């Protein structure tokens, strides 16, 4: 259902055309995640619901 949107997000990751917000960085630290963990989750994941 959201394949087109996820494809666009993945393209932005591949070309490093995104900005990580301060809020996202804080959440990553709180959850002990690296930027690579977040990128991998997006690149290999799927959108389940809006």
MODA-V402618 format. One line per field, one symbol per residue. psi: psi as a letter, one per 30 degrees, with the letter a starting at -180 (. if undefined). burial: 1 if it has 9 or more other C-alpha atoms within 8 Angstrom, else 0. A space follows every 50 residues. Layout:
psi->???
burial->???
This chain:
psi->egeeeeeeeeeeeeghhlkjleeeeeeeeeghkleeeeeeeeffalkel.
burial->00000100010110000000000010011000100001110100000000
